[in-house]
Amino acid sequence: MLKKISPMTKIWFVISLLILFLWSIPTMVSYYKNKKLYENRVEQLNRLDQRTGGHLDAKPFHSEVFKVDAENYFNNVKVMSVQNNAYEVIITINKEKIADFHTFLENISLNYAVNVNDNIDYEEVNKSMRIKMVIKPY
């Protein structure tokens, strides 16, 4: 059967196979290399994102414990349960201690396993500030 095919067709066939292999093999090697690199990076990100791992000393959230700890820093603290396993926290502080609140807010996720959801509402009342925020345990 190969004797019936012209030599030019055979040459074109060999050239096309050669081009196919020269294109597909490096593409496959690159694909598997990128796949392995992607899997390594995903694994690194998963290790970094372990929020309850042994390297974090964040306490599990309990509303009463959180309230007692926050009352050590602020005048008045109210913690109320709202929908979707979230808690509304209302903190009343003197205006001069707003920097203390910002420090508390920066460290809240390090001390408790919570995220601050939505906006933080600041309301001025006489010489104090009333701050409302919603936190959600994870």
C-alpha positions as CSV (number, residue, x, y, z in Angstrom):
1,M,0.0,0.0,0.0
2,L,2.9,2.4,0.7
3,K,4.2,1.8,-2.8
4,K,1.0,3.3,-4.3
5,I,1.4,6.6,-2.3
6,S,3.6,9.2,-4.1
7,P,7.0,10.1,-2.5
8,M,5.9,13.7,-2.1
9,T,2.9,12.6,0.0
10,K,5.1,10.5,2.2
11,I,7.5,13.5,2.7
12,W,4.5,15.8,3.7
13,F,3.2,13.1,6.0
14,V,6.6,12.8,7.8
15,I,7.0,16.6,8.0
16,S,3.5,17.0,9.5
17,L,4.2,14.2,12.1
18,L,7.5,15.9,12.9
19,I,5.8,19.3,13.4
20,L,3.1,17.7,15.5
21,F,5.6,16.1,17.8
22,L,7.8,19.2,18.0
23,W,4.7,21.3,19.0
24,S,2.9,18.8,21.3
25,I,5.7,17.5,23.4
26,P,6.9,20.9,24.7
27,T,3.3,21.9,25.2
28,M,2.6,18.9,27.3
29,V,5.8,19.3,29.3
30,S,4.9,22.9,30.0
31,Y,1.4,22.0,31.0
32,Y,2.5,19.4,33.6
33,K,5.2,21.8,34.9
34,N,2.6,24.6,35.3
35,K,0.1,22.1,36.9
36,K,2.7,21.0,39.5
37,L,3.6,24.7,40.2
38,Y,0.0,25.5,40.6
39,E,-0.6,22.6,43.0
40,N,2.4,23.7,45.1
41,R,1.2,27.3,45.3
42,V,-2.3,26.2,46.3
43,E,-0.8,24.0,49.0
44,Q,1.3,26.9,50.3
45,L,-1.8,29.2,50.3
46,N,-3.8,26.5,52.2
47,R,-1.1,26.3,54.8
48,L,-1.1,30.1,55.2
49,D,-4.8,30.3,55.4
50,Q,-5.3,27.8,58.2
51,R,-7.1,30.1,60.6
52,T,-7.5,27.7,63.4
53,G,-4.0,26.1,63.1
54,G,-1.6,25.7,65.9
55,H,0.3,28.9,65.2
56,L,-2.7,31.1,66.0
57,D,-3.8,31.5,69.6
58,A,-7.3,32.9,68.7
59,K,-9.9,31.8,71.2
60,P,-13.2,30.4,70.0
61,F,-15.9,33.1,70.2
62,H,-18.3,33.2,73.0
63,S,-20.4,36.3,73.5
64,E,-20.1,36.5,77.3
65,V,-16.3,36.0,77.3
66,F,-16.0,38.5,74.5
67,K,-18.1,41.0,76.5
68,V,-16.1,40.6,79.7
69,D,-12.8,41.0,77.8
70,A,-14.0,44.1,75.9
71,E,-15.3,45.7,79.1
72,N,-11.7,45.8,80.3
73,Y,-11.0,48.3,77.6
74,F,-14.3,50.2,77.1
75,N,-17.0,51.8,79.2
76,N,-20.0,49.9,78.0
77,V,-20.2,46.8,75.8
78,K,-23.4,45.0,74.5
79,V,-23.3,41.8,72.5
80,M,-26.6,40.7,70.9
81,S,-27.2,37.7,68.7
82,V,-28.5,38.4,65.2
83,Q,-29.3,36.1,62.2
84,N,-26.8,33.9,60.4
85,N,-24.7,33.1,63.5
86,A,-23.6,36.7,63.7
87,Y,-23.4,39.1,66.7
88,E,-24.0,42.8,66.9
89,V,-21.6,44.5,69.2
90,I,-22.3,48.0,70.5
91,I,-19.4,49.7,72.3
92,T,-19.5,53.0,74.1
93,I,-16.2,54.8,74.7
94,N,-14.9,58.3,75.4
95,K,-13.9,60.2,72.3
96,E,-10.3,60.5,73.5
97,K,-10.0,56.7,73.5
98,I,-10.9,56.1,69.8
99,A,-7.3,55.1,69.2
100,D,-7.7,52.3,71.7
101,F,-10.7,51.1,69.8
102,H,-8.8,51.0,66.5
103,T,-6.1,49.0,68.2
104,F,-8.7,46.6,69.6
105,L,-10.2,46.3,66.1
106,E,-6.9,45.6,64.5
107,N,-6.3,42.8,67.0
108,I,-9.8,41.3,67.2
109,S,-9.1,38.5,64.7
110,L,-5.9,37.6,66.5
111,N,-7.6,37.3,69.8
112,Y,-10.9,35.7,68.7
113,A,-11.9,33.5,65.8
114,V,-14.2,36.2,64.2
115,N,-14.5,38.4,61.2
116,V,-15.9,41.9,61.3
117,N,-18.8,42.0,58.8
118,D,-20.5,45.0,57.1
119,N,-19.8,48.6,58.1
120,I,-18.7,49.9,61.4
121,D,-21.1,52.7,62.5
122,Y,-19.8,55.5,64.6
123,E,-22.3,57.7,66.4
124,E,-21.5,60.7,68.6
125,V,-23.3,60.9,71.9
126,N,-22.4,63.8,74.2
127,K,-18.7,63.4,74.9
128,S,-18.6,59.7,74.0
129,M,-18.8,57.6,70.9
130,R,-21.2,54.7,70.3
131,I,-19.8,52.1,67.9
132,K,-21.8,49.4,66.2
133,M,-20.4,46.5,64.3
134,V,-21.4,43.0,63.3
135,I,-19.0,40.2,64.0
136,K,-19.3,36.6,62.7
137,P,-17.4,33.6,64.3
138,Y,-15.7,31.1,62.0
